[in-house]
Amino acid sequence: MNLKGRHLIDPGDFSLSELDSIFSLAEKMIENGEEFSQICKGKILATLFYEPSTRTRLSFEAAMLRMGGKVLGFSDANVSSAAKGESMADTIRVISSYADIAVIRHPKEGAPRLASKYSDIPVINGGDGGHQHPTQTLTDLLTIKMLKGSISGNTVAFCGDLKFGRTVHSLIKTLSRYPDNKFILISPKELRLPDHIKHMLQNEANMEILETEDLESIINSIDILYMTRIQKERFFNEADYVRLKDSYILNRSKLRDSKKDMLVMHPLPRVNEISYDVDDDERAAYFKQARFGVYARMALMASQLGVNINA
């Protein structure tokens, strides 16, 4: 598959066969990273982070450095020319002269797509508001493929903030494209999955969906449990956040009735929604997930840059 020069703004920008080509390359990188340690020598990644990030930004930087490339950018909008009023269009036009590929995280939905329209280099959406987070989706799908063997045929439960959780929105849309998956949506009524996404899943993708507020009653039927934090930064009213923040806390005792091969996933960071006593359980996959994220981003950028992967 030729992904050279392509943007990734939404997971739907790539076909399933194109996604599979990224995962196949990522698996090769996991098996023998040294073979790929210089494939991006002379290439520069620009990281434009208008919103705080630890894992996504450092994962992208690690991915480029592991392939022999270099990184420039900023991690705070206040140290960029955006603080002076520079438009996204102007910023990306300038950055296109400095770098070979760019990743953008922005609090406003649609900002990375706008940037892609003015960019001469591939643009990757590193997360835009409560909208999409496509490289987290690549990370999640690679994790499922590596640990479950198949992205298809799983009962996947999403638990926590399904309203504002961009990782959930991206992943659930993409999983609906793979056959024989079923979804369980676990959240307080105030944080349910947006209606437009449910409508798409039920009417366009013909997905089987169960909505509930009770995790424990259905945990024995889950193949993959995708936990999310209640995001304080998405609330306008702090009282609402305080009321909802402890809605779901997964601990070891709640795992007693779950399948032995169930995966517990989380995009991180966590607050208190997964107790530390779960970390040593064989079902805990979230730190492996973070590791796989580096390889997913390596494979993505190598494909977009069109580098010689046999170098």
C-alpha positions in Angstrom: 0.0 0.0 0.0 1.3 3.4 -0.9 0.5 5.9 1.8 3.3 8.4 0.9 2.2 12.0 1.3 -1.2 11.1 2.9 -2.7 12.9 5.9 -4.3 11.0 8.8 -7.0 13.2 10.3 -9.7 10.6 10.9 -9.2 6.8 11.1 -11.7 6.5 8.2 -9.1 8.3 5.9 -7.4 4.9 5.5 -9.0 1.7 4.2 -8.9 -1.5 6.2 -6.2 -2.9 3.9 -4.2 0.3 4.4 -4.6 0.0 8.2 -3.5 -3.7 8.0 -0.4 -2.7 6.1 0.6 -0.3 8.9 0.0 -3.1 11.5 2.1 -5.6 9.5 5.0 -3.1 9.4 4.6 -2.3 13.1 4.8 -6.0 13.9 8.1 -6.2 11.9 9.4 -3.2 13.9 8.4 -4.9 17.2 10.3 -8.1 16.2 13.4 -6.4 15.0 13.6 -2.7 15.7 17.3 -2.4 14.8 16.6 -3.1 11.1 14.6 0.2 11.0 16.8 2.4 13.2 18.1 4.6 10.3 15.2 4.5 7.8 14.2 8.1 8.6 17.7 9.5 8.8 17.6 13.1 7.5 13.8 13.4 8.2 12.3 15.9 10.6 9.0 15.6 12.6 7.3 18.8 13.7 5.2 18.4 16.9 2.7 21.2 17.2 0.9 20.6 20.6 -1.5 23.4 21.5 -2.8 21.2 24.3 -1.0 19.3 27.1 0.2 15.8 26.3 2.7 13.3 27.8 2.2 10.0 26.0 1.2 11.1 22.6 3.9 13.8 22.2 6.7 11.7 23.7 5.5 8.6 21.8 5.8 10.5 18.5 9.2 11.8 19.4 10.4 8.4 20.4 9.0 6.9 17.2 10.9 9.3 15.0 14.1 9.1 17.1 14.0 5.3 16.9 14.0 5.5 13.1 17.0 7.9 13.0 15.1 11.1 12.4 14.9 14.4 14.3 12.2 16.3 16.1 11.3 20.0 16.5 8.2 21.7 17.8 6.4 23.0 20.9 4.3 21.6 23.7 2.4 24.7 24.8 0.4 27.1 22.6 1.7 30.0 24.7 5.2 29.5 23.4 4.1 29.5 19.8 3.1 32.3 17.5 -0.6 31.3 18.1 -0.2 33.4 21.3 0.4 36.4 18.9 -2.7 35.6 16.8 -1.1 33.6 14.0 -3.6 31.5 12.1 -3.3 27.7 11.8 -3.0 28.1 8.0 0.0 30.3 8.3 1.6 28.2 10.9 1.5 25.0 8.9 2.7 26.8 5.7 5.8 27.9 7.6 6.3 24.5 9.3 6.1 22.8 5.9 9.4 24.6 5.1 11.0 23.3 8.2 9.9 19.6 8.5 8.9 16.6 6.5 5.9 15.6 8.5 3.8 17.2 11.3 1.6 16.0 14.2 -0.9 18.5 15.6 -2.8 18.3 18.8 -5.4 21.1 19.3 -8.3 21.8 21.7 -10.6 22.9 18.8 -12.3 20.2 16.7 -11.3 20.3 13.1 -8.1 22.2 13.5 -5.8 19.5 12.2 -8.1 19.0 9.1 -7.9 22.7 8.4 -4.1 22.6 8.7 -4.0 19.7 6.2 -5.7 21.8 3.6 -2.8 24.3 3.6 0.1 21.9 4.3 2.8 20.7 1.8 3.7 17.8 4.2 1.7 15.0 5.7 -0.3 16.1 8.7 -1.3 13.7 11.5 -4.1 14.5 13.9 -2.7 14.0 17.4 -6.1 14.7 19.0 -8.6 17.5 18.4 -10.9 18.5 21.2 -13.5 15.8 21.9 -13.5 14.7 18.3 -10.9 12.3 17.0 -7.6 10.7 18.1 -6.6 8.5 15.1 -3.1 7.4 16.2 -4.5 6.3 19.6 -6.9 4.2 17.5 -3.9 2.7 15.6 -2.3 2.0 19.0 -5.5 0.3 20.3 -6.0 -1.8 17.2 -2.4 -2.9 17.1 -2.7 -3.9 20.8 -5.8 -5.9 20.1 -4.2 -7.6 17.1 -1.0 -8.5 19.1 -2.8 -9.7 22.3 -6.1 -11.1 21.0 -4.9 -12.3 17.6 -7.7 -10.7 15.7 -9.4 -7.3 15.5 -12.7 -9.0 14.5 -15.1 -11.1 16.5 -14.8 -9.4 19.9 -17.2 -8.1 22.5 -15.8 -4.7 23.4 -17.0 -2.7 26.4 -16.3 1.0 26.6 -16.6 2.3 30.2 -16.6 5.9 31.6 -16.7 9.1 29.6 -18.2 8.1 26.3 -19.5 11.6 25.6 -16.3 13.6 25.5 -13.8 10.7 25.0 -12.2 11.2 21.6 -10.3 7.9 22.0 -13.6 6.1 22.3 -15.2 8.0 19.3 -12.2 7.1 17.1 -11.9 3.5 18.2 -15.6 2.6 18.2 -16.1 3.9 14.6 -13.1 2.0 13.4 -13.9 -1.3 15.1 -17.4 -1.1 13.5 -15.7 -1.5 10.2 -14.3 -4.9 11.2 -16.7 -7.9 11.1 -18.5 -9.6 14.0 -17.6 -7.1 16.8 -20.2 -6.3 19.5 -20.3 -3.2 21.7 -21.3 -2.6 25.3 -21.5 1.0 26.4 -21.1 1.6 30.1 -21.6 5.1 31.4 -23.7 7.4 33.5 -26.5 8.9 31.5 -24.8 12.3 31.4 -21.8 10.8 29.7 -23.4 8.5 27.1 -22.0 8.1 23.6 -23.3 10.9 21.4 -26.5 10.1 19.5 -25.0 10.7 16.1 -22.3 8.1 16.7 -24.9 5.6 18.0 -27.1 6.3 15.0 -24.1 5.6 12.7 -23.3 2.3 14.5 -26.9 1.0 14.5 -28.2 2.2 11.2 -25.1 2.3 8.9 -22.9 -0.3 10.4 -25.7 -2.6 11.8 -23.8 -3.0 15.0 -25.2 -4.9 18.1 -25.1 -2.5 21.0 -26.0 -2.8 24.7 -26.2 0.3 26.9 -25.9 0.0 30.7 -24.8 1.8 33.8 -23.7 -1.4 35.5 -20.2 -2.8 34.8 -20.2 -5.7 37.2 -23.4 -7.3 35.9 -22.0 -7.8 32.4 -18.2 -8.1 33.0 -18.3 -11.9 32.4 -19.3 -11.4 28.8 -16.5 -8.9 27.8 -13.5 -9.8 25.7 -12.0 -6.3 25.8 -12.7 -3.7 28.5 -11.8 -0.2 27.4 -11.7 2.0 30.5 -11.6 5.8 30.3 -11.1 8.6 32.8 -13.8 11.2 33.5 -12.1 14.2 31.9 -12.2 17.3 34.2 -11.0 19.6 31.4 -14.1 18.8 29.3 -16.5 20.0 32.0 -17.8 23.6 32.3 -19.3 23.0 35.7 -16.9 21.6 38.3 -19.8 20.3 40.5 -20.8 18.0 37.6 -17.3 16.7 37.4 -17.1 16.0 41.2 -20.4 14.2 41.1 -19.4 11.9 38.2 -15.6 11.4 38.6 -15.9 8.3 40.7 -18.6 6.6 38.6 -16.5 3.6 37.7 -13.5 2.3 39.6 -12.1 -1.1 38.4 -10.3 -3.1 41.0 -9.0 -6.7 41.3 -12.1 -7.9 43.1 -14.4 -6.8 40.2 -12.2 -8.9 37.8 -13.1 -12.1 39.6 -16.0 -12.9 37.2 -14.3 -11.8 34.0 -12.8 -14.0 31.4 -9.2 -15.1 32.0 -8.1 -13.7 28.6 -10.1 -10.5 28.8 -8.0 -7.4 28.0 -8.2 -4.3 30.2 -7.2 -1.3 28.1 -6.9 2.4 28.8 -5.6 5.2 26.7 -4.0 6.8 29.8 -3.6 9.0 31.8 -5.6 7.3 34.5 -6.8 9.1 37.6 -8.5 6.5 39.9 -10.7 4.6 37.5 -8.3 1.6 37.5 -6.9 0.7 40.9 -3.2 0.0 41.2 -3.9 -3.6 42.3 -5.0 -4.3 38.7 -1.6 -3.5 37.3 -0.1 -6.9 38.0 -3.1 -8.8 36.7 -2.5 -10.7 33.5 -5.5 -9.0 32.0 -4.0 -5.5 32.4 -2.8 -4.4 28.9 -2.6 -0.6 29.2 1.2 -0.3 29.7 1.8 -2.8 26.8 -0.7 -0.6 24.9 1.5 2.5 25.5 4.6 0.6 24.2 2.7 -0.6 21.1 1.8 3.0 20.5 5.5 3.9 19.6 5.6 1.1 17.0 2.2 2.1 15.5 3.4 5.6 15.1 6.8 4.5 13.7 5.0 2.4 11.0 2.5 5.2 10.2 5.2 7.9 9.7 7.5 5.6 7.7 4.5 4.8 5.4 3.5 8.5 5.0 7.1 9.5 4.3 7.6 6.7 1.8 11.0 5.8 3.2 12.8 2.6 2.1 11.8 0.2 4.9 14.4 -2.3 3.6 17.2 0.2 4.3 
